[in-house]
């Protein structure tokens, strides 16, 4: 009897139990929104992040711990709003307002010398009592890109090497506000002393129709008709093959005439070497013509989307492979082979803050992972200490062993 009474009661309560931990997020600003949960704001959105352009999003808070936070990154305003999970479980609905935005998504610090991008250095950002560091390499074109910096006064220090000596530029302070003109704020630090700068590569656009050049000082330049039509490279290729074919034909004709004039001597020398002489039963013995094998056809050019490639260059390009490595501000490089690399002060990082067996870098294909081996001064990835479990590295990640900083590149 009691069971029969409980069944209708449970059926009435079941819908409420199912939706008890459902959170409705209402976006007050339009645009693309990226939503994820994490204990703290990292250097990029979590891998499980959800991207939406809708005005609302429903999330299940049941499996989440109260100490976690929900983050909403509006990619149009480039601001990040957050609320603790414990508070949202009580409220059930969250209308994301500008007052909830306490961090900025993408923030760029550019390092220059005489208007040119610096090739290397270390950018240190201090904000809200926390330091954020990033190494510069030539591939970054002088720009250190940070993510998730809290709003407030931002102090920037740039460390660089000049004449073999490490120096620091005077600290500069800017206000990183949620209300600003630029969606992606960019701050420029200028170094007056002589340092290495990024040398722009010479543009090679003749083989690509419509390709133009771009100048740092004057901006994009209109492409000329000469560059739009790849007539010269194609004509040069055709002339090269025609010239080679002509030389081959001339050489073959010369050899043929020489063999015709000296057929008896050729037959005699071949007989001495034991080489069989092919004969044509239908040929006139008096004409004295020796059959020659056909000349091999020249390698044909490879055409990809209207661009003509040298076949030898195309074959060599197939063998290009990734080359993961760690690079520090002094330009020192640690290559990561297929068998991995052991980091230690007596092997490859001679610094007192580094243990004898400090960390292990392992590689699987193009993927590289790092783990700490119980070192005294720990191993950090993007400023966060890691434990003894493997952590995968992404291009541009900052990796620090004790006090020695590197940047991961591929």
C-alpha positions in Angstrom: 0.0 0.0 0.0 2.8 2.4 0.9 4.6 1.7 -2.4 1.5 2.6 -4.3 1.3 5.9 -2.5 5.0 6.7 -3.1 4.9 6.2 -6.9 2.7 9.2 -7.7 4.7 11.3 -5.2 8.0 10.5 -7.0 6.5 11.1 -10.4 5.5 14.6 -9.3 8.9 15.4 -7.8 11.0 13.8 -10.6 10.9 16.8 -13.1 12.0 19.1 -10.4 14.9 16.9 -9.4 16.1 16.6 -13.0 16.2 20.4 -13.4 17.4 21.2 -9.9 21.0 21.7 -11.1 20.3 23.2 -14.5 21.8 26.7 -15.0 20.4 29.0 -17.7 23.1 31.5 -18.9 21.5 34.6 -20.5 23.9 36.8 -22.6 23.2 40.5 -22.3 25.6 41.3 -25.2 25.4 39.8 -28.7 28.2 38.1 -30.5 30.1 34.8 -30.2 30.4 33.5 -26.7 32.8 30.9 -25.4 31.7 29.2 -22.1 33.7 26.7 -19.9 34.2 25.8 -16.3 37.6 25.5 -14.4 39.0 26.0 -10.9 41.0 29.1 -12.2 41.3 31.1 -15.4 44.2 29.6 -17.4 46.2 30.8 -20.4 43.4 29.8 -22.8 39.8 28.4 -22.7 39.5 24.8 -21.6 39.3 22.1 -24.2 35.7 21.3 -23.2 34.6 24.9 -23.9 31.3 25.5 -25.7 31.0 28.2 -28.4 27.6 29.7 -29.2 26.1 32.7 -30.8 22.6 32.2 -29.2 21.2 34.5 -26.6 21.0 31.7 -24.0 22.8 28.6 -23.0 21.8 25.8 -20.5 24.5 24.0 -18.4 24.3 21.1 -16.0 26.0 22.1 -12.7 25.5 18.7 -11.0 28.9 17.2 -11.8 30.8 20.5 -11.0 32.4 21.3 -7.6 31.3 24.5 -5.8 34.9 25.8 -5.9 34.9 25.9 -9.7 34.0 28.9 -11.8 31.9 29.4 -14.9 33.7 31.7 -17.5 32.1 33.5 -20.4 34.4 35.1 -23.0 32.6 37.5 -25.4 34.9 37.4 -28.4 33.4 40.7 -29.7 34.2 42.8 -26.6 37.1 40.5 -25.7 36.1 40.6 -22.1 35.7 37.6 -19.7 32.9 37.3 -17.1 32.9 34.8 -14.3 30.8 33.5 -11.4 31.5 30.7 -8.8 29.6 27.5 -9.3 28.4 27.4 -5.7 26.6 30.8 -6.1 25.1 29.8 -9.5 23.6 26.6 -8.0 21.6 28.8 -5.7 20.5 31.3 -8.3 19.7 28.9 -11.2 19.8 31.8 -13.7 22.7 34.0 -14.6 22.3 37.1 -16.8 25.8 38.0 -17.8 26.3 41.7 -17.2 29.3 44.1 -17.9 29.7 44.2 -14.1 30.6 40.5 -14.2 33.6 41.1 -16.5 36.8 41.1 -14.5 39.3 39.9 -17.1 40.4 40.5 -20.7 40.8 37.7 -23.3 43.6 38.6 -25.8 46.2 41.2 -24.7 49.3 42.0 -26.8 52.6 43.5 -25.6 54.8 44.5 -28.6 58.6 45.0 -28.2 60.3 47.3 -30.7 63.7 48.8 -31.5 63.7 51.7 -34.0 60.3 50.8 -35.3 61.2 47.1 -35.9 60.1 44.0 -34.0 62.6 42.6 -31.4 63.7 39.1 -32.2 64.0 37.8 -28.6 63.5 38.8 -25.0 61.2 38.2 -22.0 58.0 40.1 -21.4 56.9 40.2 -17.7 53.4 41.5 -16.9 52.5 42.2 -13.2 48.8 42.8 -12.5 46.6 42.2 -9.4 49.7 41.0 -7.5 50.5 38.2 -10.0 53.3 37.9 -12.6 52.8 36.6 -16.1 55.9 35.9 -18.2 56.4 35.1 -21.9 59.5 34.5 -24.0 59.8 36.2 -27.4 61.2 34.4 -30.5 61.6 35.6 -34.0 58.5 33.7 -35.1 56.3 36.0 -32.9 57.4 39.1 -34.7 58.0 41.0 -31.5 54.5 40.3 -30.0 53.8 38.5 -26.7 50.2 37.4 -26.6 48.6 36.9 -23.2 45.1 35.6 -22.3 42.9 36.1 -19.4 44.6 39.0 -17.7 42.6 40.6 -14.8 41.6 44.2 -15.2 43.4 46.9 -13.4 46.8 48.7 -13.5 49.2 46.6 -15.6 53.0 47.0 -15.1 55.2 45.7 -18.0 58.9 45.0 -17.8 60.9 43.9 -20.8 64.2 41.9 -20.4 66.6 41.8 -23.3 70.2 41.1 -24.3 72.5 43.7 -25.7 76.2 43.2 -26.3 76.0 40.0 -24.4 74.5 41.6 -21.2 71.0 41.1 -20.0 69.2 44.3 -19.2 65.6 45.5 -18.4 63.8 48.4 -20.0 62.2 50.9 -17.5 58.9 49.5 -16.2 55.8 51.0 -17.9 52.2 51.0 -16.5 49.0 51.0 -18.4 45.3 50.7 -17.2 43.8 47.5 -18.5 40.1 48.3 -18.3 37.0 46.4 -19.4 35.8 49.7 -21.0 38.2 50.5 -23.8 38.3 51.5 -27.5 40.3 48.5 -28.7 38.8 45.0 -28.5 42.2 43.5 -28.4 44.5 46.0 -26.6 48.1 46.3 -27.7 50.8 48.0 -25.7 54.2 48.8 -27.2 57.5 48.8 -25.3 60.4 50.6 -27.1 64.0 49.7 -26.4 66.6 52.3 -27.4 69.7 50.1 -27.1 70.9 48.0 -30.0 69.2 44.6 -30.0 68.5 41.9 -32.5 65.4 42.6 -34.6 63.3 40.5 -36.9 64.4 40.9 -40.5 61.4 40.8 -42.9 61.7 38.0 -45.5 61.9 39.1 -49.1 58.4 38.5 -50.6 58.3 35.9 -53.4 54.9 36.4 -55.0 55.6 36.1 -58.7 54.4 32.5 -58.8 51.0 33.2 -57.2 48.4 35.2 -59.2 47.1 38.3 -57.4 49.8 38.2 -54.7 51.0 41.6 -53.5 53.5 43.0 -51.0 52.9 44.7 -47.7 55.1 47.4 -46.1 55.2 48.0 -42.4 55.4 51.7 -42.9 52.9 52.3 -45.7 50.5 49.4 -45.4 49.2 47.1 -48.1 50.3 48.0 -51.6 48.2 47.2 -54.8 49.6 44.3 -56.8 50.9 45.2 -60.2 49.8 43.5 -63.4 53.3 42.1 -63.8 52.9 40.1 -60.5 49.3 39.1 -61.2 50.2 37.2 -64.4 52.8 34.5 -63.8 54.0 34.7 -67.4 57.8 35.0 -66.9 58.2 31.9 -64.6 56.2 29.7 -67.0 58.0 31.0 -70.0 61.4 30.5 -68.4 60.4 26.9 -67.5 59.3 26.1 -71.0 62.5 27.6 -72.5 64.6 25.6 -70.1 63.0 22.3 -71.0 63.1 23.2 -74.7 66.8 24.0 -74.6 67.5 20.7 -72.7 65.5 18.7 -75.2 67.3 20.4 -78.1 70.7 19.5 -76.6 69.6 15.9 -76.1 68.4 15.6 -79.7 71.6 17.1 -81.0 73.8 14.9 -78.9 71.8 11.8 -79.9 72.1 12.8 -83.6 75.9 13.2 -83.2 76.3 9.8 -81.6 74.1 8.2 -84.2 76.2 9.6 -87.1 79.4 8.6 -85.3 78.2 5.0 -84.9 77.1 4.9 -88.6 80.5 5.9 -89.8 82.4 3.6 -87.4 80.0 0.6 -87.3 82.7 -2.1 -88.0 84.9 -0.8 -85.3 82.0 -0.6 -82.9 81.0 -4.2 -83.6 84.5 -5.4 -83.2 84.9 -3.7 -79.8 81.6 -4.9 -78.5 82.4 -8.5 -79.6 85.7 -8.3 -77.7 83.7 -7.4 -74.6 81.3 -10.3 -75.1 78.3 -7.9 -75.6 75.6 -9.4 -78.0 74.9 -7.2 -81.0 71.1 -6.9 -81.8 70.2 -7.2 -85.5 67.1 -6.3 -87.3 66.1 -9.2 -89.8 64.2 -6.7 -92.0 67.0 -4.1 -92.1 69.3 -3.7 -95.1 72.8 -4.8 -94.0 74.3 -2.1 -96.2 72.7 0.8 -94.5 75.0 0.4 -91.4 72.5 1.9 -88.9 72.8 0.9 -85.3 69.5 0.8 -83.3 69.6 3.3 -80.4 67.3 3.1 -77.3 64.8 6.0 -77.1 65.8 8.9 -75.0 64.0 9.2 -71.7 61.3 11.9 -71.5 62.3 14.9 -69.3 60.5 15.3 -66.0 57.3 17.2 -66.4 56.7 20.3 -64.3 54.1 19.9 -61.4 51.2 22.3 -61.6 49.3 23.1 -58.4 46.5 25.7 -58.5 48.1 27.5 -61.5 51.6 27.6 -59.9 54.4 25.7 -61.7 56.9 23.9 -59.4 60.2 22.4 -60.2 59.7 18.6 -59.8 63.1 18.2 -58.0 62.1 20.9 -55.5 58.6 19.4 -55.1 60.2 15.9 -54.3 62.6 17.4 -51.7 59.7 19.3 -50.0 58.1 16.0 -49.1 60.8 15.2 -46.6 60.1 18.3 -44.3 59.3 17.2 -40.8 58.5 19.0 -37.5 61.4 20.0 -35.2 60.0 20.6 -31.7 62.5 22.4 -29.4 62.9 24.7 -26.4 64.4 28.2 -26.9 65.4 30.6 -24.1 66.0 34.4 -24.3 69.7 33.9 -24.9 69.0 31.8 -28.0 70.0 28.5 -26.5 68.1 25.6 -28.0 67.2 22.2 -26.6 66.0 19.8 -29.4 63.4 17.2 -28.5 64.2 13.9 -30.3 61.9 10.9 -30.7 63.5 9.3 -27.6 62.8 12.4 -25.5 65.1 14.6 -23.4 66.0 14.5 -19.7 66.4 18.0 -18.2 69.1 18.4 -15.6 71.8 20.9 -14.5 74.6 18.4 -15.3 73.3 17.7 -18.8 71.6 20.6 -20.6 70.5 23.3 -18.2 73.6 24.2 -16.0 71.8 26.4 -13.4 71.8 26.0 -9.5 68.0 26.2 -9.4 67.8 23.1 -11.7 68.0 19.6 -10.1 70.2 16.8 -11.5 67.1 15.0 -12.8 64.7 17.9 -13.0 62.1 17.0 -15.7 61.4 14.7 -18.6 60.3 15.7 -22.1 58.8 12.9 -24.1 57.7 13.0 -27.7 55.1 11.0 -29.7 55.1 12.1 -33.3 54.7 15.9 -33.3 53.2 15.9 -29.7 55.5 16.8 -26.8 54.7 16.3 -23.1 56.6 17.4 -20.0 56.5 16.1 -16.4 58.4 17.1 -13.3 60.6 14.4 -11.7 60.3 15.5 -8.1 62.6 18.5 -8.5 63.4 20.9 -5.7 62.3 24.1 -7.4 59.5 22.6 -9.6 58.6 22.8 -13.2 56.2 25.5 -14.5 54.1 25.7 -17.7 52.8 29.2 -18.5 53.6 30.1 -14.9 51.6 27.2 -13.3 53.6 24.5 -11.4 53.0 21.0 -12.7 53.3 17.7 -10.9 54.6 14.3 -11.9 52.0 13.6 -14.6 52.6 14.3 -18.3 51.3 17.7 -19.6 51.1 18.3 -23.3 52.8 21.4 -24.7 51.4 23.8 -27.2 53.5 26.0 -29.6 54.2 29.2 -27.7 53.9 27.8 -24.2 56.3 29.1 -21.6 58.2 26.2 -19.8 60.3 27.0 -16.7 62.7 24.7 -14.9 63.5 26.3 -11.5 64.3 29.9 -12.5 65.3 29.1 -16.1 62.7 30.0 -18.7 62.2 28.5 -22.2 59.6 28.8 -25.0 58.3 25.8 -26.7 58.4 25.9 -30.6 57.8 23.5 -33.4 
